[in-house]
Amino acid sequence: MRTVAELLLWWGMLLLLNVVLISSVTPLEVAVGGGVALLGALGALAARRGSGATPGGAARLAPALRAFPRTLLADTGRLVLAVLSPRRRRSGFRAVRLAPGTGPAWAAALLSSTPGAYVVDVDGQSLLVHALGREASALERALTEAAE
């Protein structure tokens, strides 16, 4: 039952993405998109199973979602400054240790969706992050602080 639900979730998301990206939504386009989305969903399901990936715990999800918009704005500003003034670039790699119960998969995806950080490796509860600045962002602090 879980496999069917996951397959339907992948299929729905891929079909939705297809509908958003096509210029005209006709029944034929939706039918073809639905078939291709099914193939993509089968591939995604196989890849997820093969990797053994799971979303993990949701311990720091609420604080991370609250910090996300603030981090998005701050990192965008840092990116603009780094582009305009190359001497101000202070990028590099650092290890980030997630708080207990925080899912590394969703935490890495959320952190990588900001312009100031990208997760390049996951090892248990540790993430290797390439960051634009040396200081931790609000999102990074939300993911690493102990539960309140």
Salt bridges, closest charged atoms under 4 A:
GLU6 OE1 - ARG48 NH2 2.78
ASP75 OD1 - ARG78 NH2 2.82
GLU135 OE2 - ARG78 NH1 2.85
GLU140 OE1 - ARG94 NH2 2.85
GLU145 OE1 - ARG60 NH2 3.92
